[in-house]
């Protein structure tokens, strides 16, 4: 089967760019259409199944494990998925939201919240990333319509300006730390609610966020892509998770070097 090319430019509204700059997150509706999502869903599902051939029962998992089935760097294990991960359409939107000239891939990951899956604790993505720039961004796109009882992620408005609130890795502890930060800073919370397949939220690396549980009998299949501004440098890891990411996702680059390995291709501008 020939998968659709996702290279058509998307007309991103100026109001969306301004909203992202102010709040640290936004929703871009219709970034892909239902047919495009339906074409890629079986490929991404196969990648998730390869990562998780026999998932443990939900009751036997910790808080992180109950939140979703996570399958990382699918473009590396199924070539077909690169058409989604490397899509110029998505990368151009990421660059325009960040206000940078170019973006490179950090990695992709599928996050499939199973029927009965638990709540995703509050966390900051960039706690994992040994990069010297705040210009990092994640796209979160459902491949099927998101049921209203599940909804999309919940964001802490303006939290990208706080930088690292030292919540650490995603866990009950990160949830407690960011809950306290929300109270101390009197932050407002925003969710973009149920989404259609191909709608997408974007958020900066330091934007605190969480997601509700899945009380339905259907899986919530989401694909995410992480980019960073071209020209960013690798930093000295601050802990075990950043050491893991340095070895896994930055193509052998060392602290102080520009993060421009073949593992981190320039996805916008094209060529």
C-alpha positions as CSV (number, residue, x, y, z in Angstrom):
1,X,0.0,0.0,0.0
2,X,1.2,3.5,-0.9
3,X,1.0,5.7,2.2
4,X,0.0,9.4,1.7
5,X,2.7,12.0,1.5
6,X,2.4,14.6,4.3
7,X,4.3,17.3,2.5
8,X,1.5,19.8,1.8
9,X,2.0,23.1,3.6
10,X,-0.6,23.9,6.3
11,X,-2.1,27.4,6.6
12,X,-1.2,28.1,10.3
13,X,-3.2,31.1,11.6
14,X,-1.3,34.0,13.2
15,X,-3.6,33.8,16.2
16,X,-2.5,30.3,16.8
17,X,1.2,31.3,16.8
18,X,0.4,34.1,19.2
19,X,-1.6,31.8,21.5
20,X,1.3,29.3,21.6
21,X,3.8,32.1,22.4
22,X,1.7,33.2,25.4
23,X,0.5,29.9,26.8
24,X,3.2,27.4,25.8
25,X,0.7,25.2,24.0
26,X,-2.0,25.3,21.3
27,X,-4.3,23.2,19.3
28,X,-4.1,22.9,15.5
29,X,-7.2,21.3,14.1
30,X,-7.2,19.5,10.8
31,X,-3.5,19.2,10.5
32,X,-4.0,15.8,9.0
33,X,-7.2,14.4,7.7
34,X,-9.0,11.2,8.7
35,X,-7.9,9.3,5.6
36,X,-4.2,10.1,6.3
37,X,-4.5,9.0,9.9
38,X,-6.3,5.8,8.9
39,X,-3.6,4.9,6.4
40,X,-0.8,5.3,9.0
41,X,-2.6,3.8,12.0
42,X,-2.0,0.1,11.0
43,X,1.7,0.8,10.5
44,X,2.0,2.5,13.9
45,X,-0.1,-0.1,15.6
46,X,2.3,-2.8,14.2
47,X,5.2,-0.8,15.7
48,X,3.4,-0.7,19.1
49,X,2.7,-4.4,18.9
50,X,6.4,-5.1,18.3
51,X,7.3,-3.1,21.4
52,X,4.6,-4.6,23.5
53,X,3.7,-8.1,22.1
54,X,2.2,-9.3,25.4
55,X,1.5,-6.3,27.7
56,X,1.2,-7.0,31.4
57,X,-2.2,-6.6,32.9
58,X,-2.9,-3.0,33.9
59,X,-3.3,-4.1,37.6
60,X,0.3,-5.3,37.6
61,X,1.9,-2.0,36.4
62,X,3.1,1.1,38.2
63,X,1.6,4.6,37.6
64,X,3.7,5.2,34.5
65,X,2.9,1.8,33.0
66,X,-0.9,2.3,33.6
67,X,-0.9,5.6,31.8
68,X,-0.1,4.3,28.3
69,X,1.7,1.8,26.1
70,X,4.8,3.7,25.0
71,X,6.6,2.8,21.8
72,X,9.6,4.9,20.9
73,X,11.5,5.6,17.6
74,X,9.1,3.7,15.4
75,X,10.5,5.2,12.3
76,X,13.7,3.2,13.0
77,X,11.9,-0.1,13.3
78,X,9.3,0.3,10.5
79,X,10.5,2.3,7.6
80,X,6.9,3.1,6.5
81,X,6.4,5.2,9.7
82,X,9.1,7.6,8.6
83,X,6.6,9.1,6.2
84,X,4.6,10.3,9.2
85,X,7.5,11.2,11.6
86,X,9.5,13.0,8.9
87,X,6.5,14.9,7.5
88,X,7.5,18.4,6.3
89,X,3.9,19.5,7.0
90,X,4.3,18.8,10.7
91,X,7.9,20.0,11.0
92,X,7.0,23.4,9.3
93,X,4.2,24.0,11.8
94,X,6.6,23.2,14.7
95,X,9.2,25.6,13.4
96,X,6.6,28.4,12.9
97,X,5.2,27.9,16.4
98,X,8.7,28.1,17.9
99,X,9.7,31.0,15.7
100,X,12.9,29.4,14.5
101,X,14.4,28.9,11.0
102,X,14.7,25.1,11.2
103,X,13.9,22.1,13.4
104,X,15.5,18.7,13.8
105,X,14.0,15.5,14.9
106,X,14.6,14.3,18.5
107,X,12.5,11.2,18.2
108,X,8.9,10.0,17.7
109,X,6.8,7.9,20.1
110,X,3.4,6.3,20.1
111,X,1.4,6.7,23.3
112,X,-1.6,4.3,23.2
113,X,-3.8,4.7,26.3
114,X,-5.6,1.4,26.7
115,X,-9.2,0.9,27.7
116,X,-9.2,1.4,31.4
117,X,-5.8,3.0,31.3
118,X,-4.8,5.4,34.1
119,X,-4.2,9.1,34.4
120,X,-0.9,10.5,33.1
121,X,0.8,12.3,35.9
122,X,1.9,16.0,35.6
123,X,5.4,16.2,34.1
124,X,7.7,18.3,31.9
125,X,9.1,16.6,28.8
126,X,12.3,18.5,28.7
127,X,13.5,17.1,32.0
128,X,14.6,14.1,29.9
129,X,16.5,16.0,27.2
130,X,20.2,17.0,27.3
131,X,19.9,20.0,25.1
132,X,20.9,23.6,25.6
133,X,17.8,25.3,24.1
134,X,14.3,26.0,25.4
135,X,13.1,25.9,21.7
136,X,11.8,22.3,21.9
137,X,8.3,21.2,20.9
138,X,6.1,18.1,20.9
139,X,3.2,17.3,18.7
140,X,0.4,15.1,20.1
141,X,-1.9,13.7,17.4
142,X,-4.7,11.2,17.9
143,X,-5.1,8.7,15.0
144,X,-8.8,8.1,15.9
145,X,-11.3,10.6,17.3
146,X,-10.7,11.1,21.0
147,X,-13.9,10.3,23.0
148,X,-15.2,13.2,25.2
149,X,-14.8,11.0,28.3
150,X,-11.0,10.8,27.5
151,X,-10.2,14.2,26.1
152,X,-6.8,15.6,25.2
153,X,-4.0,16.7,27.4
154,X,-4.3,19.3,30.1
155,X,-1.7,22.1,30.1
156,X,-0.5,24.5,32.8
157,X,-0.8,27.9,31.0
158,X,2.4,29.8,30.9
159,X,4.5,27.1,32.6
160,X,7.0,27.1,29.8
161,X,8.3,30.4,31.2
162,X,9.1,28.7,34.6
163,X,11.8,26.5,33.1
164,X,12.7,23.4,35.1
165,X,10.5,23.1,38.2
166,X,12.6,20.1,39.2
167,X,9.7,17.7,39.1
168,X,12.0,15.0,37.7
169,X,10.8,11.9,35.7
170,X,7.1,11.2,35.1
171,X,5.8,9.6,38.3
172,X,3.7,10.2,41.3
173,X,6.5,12.5,42.6
174,X,6.4,14.6,39.5
175,X,2.6,14.9,39.8
176,X,3.0,16.1,43.4
177,X,5.7,18.6,42.6
178,X,3.9,20.2,39.7
179,X,0.6,20.2,41.6
180,X,2.4,22.2,44.2
181,X,3.9,24.5,41.6
182,X,0.4,25.2,40.1
183,X,-0.9,26.2,43.5
184,X,2.2,28.4,44.3
185,X,2.1,30.2,41.0
186,X,-1.7,30.3,40.8
187,X,-1.6,28.9,37.3
188,X,-4.6,28.3,35.1
189,X,-5.2,25.0,33.4
190,X,-6.4,24.4,29.8
191,X,-7.5,21.4,27.9
192,X,-8.4,21.4,24.2
193,X,-11.0,18.8,24.9
194,X,-12.0,15.9,22.5
195,X,-10.1,16.0,19.2
196,X,-10.8,14.5,15.8
197,X,-8.3,12.2,14.2
198,X,-5.6,14.5,12.7
199,X,-6.2,17.4,15.1
200,X,-3.0,18.0,17.1
201,X,-1.8,19.8,20.2
202,X,1.7,21.3,20.4
203,X,3.5,22.2,23.6
204,X,7.0,23.5,24.5
205,X,9.4,21.2,26.3
206,X,9.0,23.0,29.7
207,X,5.2,23.2,29.5
208,X,3.8,21.2,32.3
209,X,1.0,18.8,31.2
210,X,-1.0,15.7,32.1
211,X,-3.8,13.6,30.7
212,X,-6.9,12.0,32.1
213,X,-7.6,8.3,32.3
214,X,-9.4,6.3,29.7
215,X,-12.7,5.0,31.2
216,X,-14.0,3.8,27.8
217,X,-13.7,0.4,26.2
218,X,-11.6,1.8,23.3
219,X,-7.9,2.5,23.0
220,X,-6.8,6.1,22.6
221,X,-4.1,5.8,19.8
222,X,-1.8,8.9,19.8
223,X,1.4,9.5,17.8
224,X,3.8,12.1,19.0
225,X,6.9,13.8,17.4
226,X,9.5,15.8,19.2
227,X,11.6,18.5,17.5
228,X,14.3,21.0,18.6
229,X,15.7,24.1,17.0
230,X,18.5,23.6,14.5
231,X,21.8,24.6,16.0
232,X,21.1,23.4,19.5
233,X,24.0,21.8,21.4
234,X,24.2,18.7,23.6
235,X,24.6,19.4,27.3
236,X,26.1,17.4,30.1
237,X,23.4,15.0,31.4
238,X,21.9,15.9,34.8
239,X,20.9,12.4,35.7
240,X,20.3,8.8,34.6
241,X,17.4,9.6,32.2
242,X,19.3,12.3,30.4
243,X,22.3,10.0,30.2
244,X,20.0,7.4,28.6
245,X,18.7,10.0,26.1
246,X,22.2,11.1,25.2
247,X,23.1,7.6,24.3
248,X,19.8,6.7,22.6
249,X,18.7,9.7,20.6
250,X,21.7,12.0,19.8
251,X,23.8,9.8,17.4
252,X,27.0,9.8,19.4
253,X,27.3,13.5,19.9
254,X,29.0,14.6,23.0
255,X,28.3,17.5,25.5
256,X,29.2,20.8,23.9
257,X,28.8,19.5,20.3
258,X,26.0,20.6,18.0
259,X,23.1,18.1,17.9
260,X,23.2,17.5,14.1
261,X,23.8,13.7,13.8
262,X,22.1,11.5,11.2
263,X,19.8,10.4,14.1
264,X,18.5,14.0,14.2
265,X,17.7,15.0,10.6
266,X,16.8,18.5,9.7
267,X,13.1,18.1,8.9
268,X,12.4,21.8,8.1
269,X,13.3,23.4,5.9
270,X,13.3,20.5,3.5
271,X,16.6,19.9,1.7
